[in-house]
Amino acid sequence: MLISNAYAQAAAPASGGGILDFLPLLALFAVFYFMVMRPQQKRVKEQKIMLDALQKGDEVVAVGGVLGRVSKVGENYVSVEIADGVTINVQKIAIQTVLPKGTIKSI
């Protein structure tokens, strides 16, 4: 009389959103691309341009922190003079930075 019967509710309709289900994943990929991948590609491009422009007399810093003046540039290796009469060979990709002229003398 005062209490009504409790019937089971009908099942929720299956979500047929398709692309809407993948929207958060696509947004995450877009953020990852613009925050990580794109800046890394830009750095690699700048590094390649710097290494292609490397020439004799440039003052450079190698990845290990070795500071010196380029005495010879090869296809894959660079000879770096780190002191008077002391020359080492390093791979081109190990050159981290090209310094402005006169930096070694000011150190």
C-alpha positions in Angstrom: 0.0 0.0 0.0 2.4 2.7 1.1 5.5 1.0 -0.1 5.9 0.7 -3.8 7.6 -2.2 -5.5 11.3 -1.8 -6.4 12.1 -2.9 -9.9 15.5 -3.3 -11.4 16.6 -0.5 -13.7 17.3 -1.1 -17.4 21.0 -1.5 -18.3 22.8 1.6 -19.4 23.2 1.9 -23.2 26.7 0.8 -24.5 28.9 3.8 -25.2 29.3 4.1 -28.9 31.3 7.3 -28.7 34.2 5.9 -30.8 36.6 8.9 -31.1 35.3 10.4 -27.9 36.7 7.5 -26.0 40.2 8.1 -27.4 40.1 11.9 -27.1 42.0 12.0 -23.8 44.7 9.7 -25.2 45.0 11.9 -28.3 45.3 15.0 -26.1 48.0 13.4 -24.1 49.9 12.5 -27.2 49.6 16.1 -28.5 51.0 17.5 -25.2 53.8 14.9 -25.3 54.7 15.9 -28.9 54.8 19.6 -28.3 56.5 19.5 -24.9 59.1 16.7 -25.5 59.6 15.6 -29.1 59.5 18.9 -30.9 62.0 20.7 -28.8 64.4 17.7 -29.0 64.2 17.7 -32.8 65.0 21.4 -32.8 68.1 20.9 -30.6 69.3 18.0 -32.8 68.9 20.3 -35.9 70.8 23.1 -34.2 73.6 20.7 -33.2 73.9 19.4 -36.8 74.2 23.0 -38.1 76.8 23.8 -35.6 78.9 20.7 -36.4 78.7 21.3 -40.1 79.9 24.9 -39.6 82.9 23.8 -37.5 86.2 25.0 -38.8 89.9 25.3 -37.9 90.5 27.9 -35.2 87.1 27.6 -33.5 87.2 27.4 -29.7 85.1 24.5 -28.5 83.9 22.6 -25.4 83.6 18.8 -25.7 81.1 16.7 -23.8 83.6 15.8 -21.1 84.3 19.4 -20.4 87.5 19.6 -22.4 88.2 23.1 -23.6 90.4 23.7 -26.7 90.9 25.1 -30.1 90.1 23.1 -33.3 93.3 22.4 -35.2 91.9 20.0 -37.8 88.4 19.0 -38.9 87.8 15.6 -40.5 84.6 13.8 -41.6 84.0 12.1 -38.3 86.7 13.4 -36.0 88.1 16.7 -34.9 91.6 17.4 -33.6 91.4 19.8 -30.6 94.5 21.5 -29.2 94.0 21.6 -25.4 97.5 23.1 -24.6 100.6 24.2 -26.6 101.7 21.1 -28.5 99.0 18.8 -27.0 96.3 17.7 -29.4 93.6 15.2 -28.9 91.1 13.6 -31.4 87.5 13.6 -30.5 84.4 12.6 -32.4 82.5 15.4 -34.0 79.4 14.5 -32.1 81.3 15.0 -28.8 81.6 18.7 -29.5 79.0 20.3 -27.2 79.5 24.1 -27.7 81.4 26.5 -30.0 82.6 29.4 -27.9 83.2 33.0 -29.0 86.7 33.8 -30.2 89.0 34.8 -27.4 87.2 32.8 -24.6 90.2 30.5 -23.9 92.5 33.5 -23.3 90.1 35.1 -20.9 89.9 32.0 -18.7 
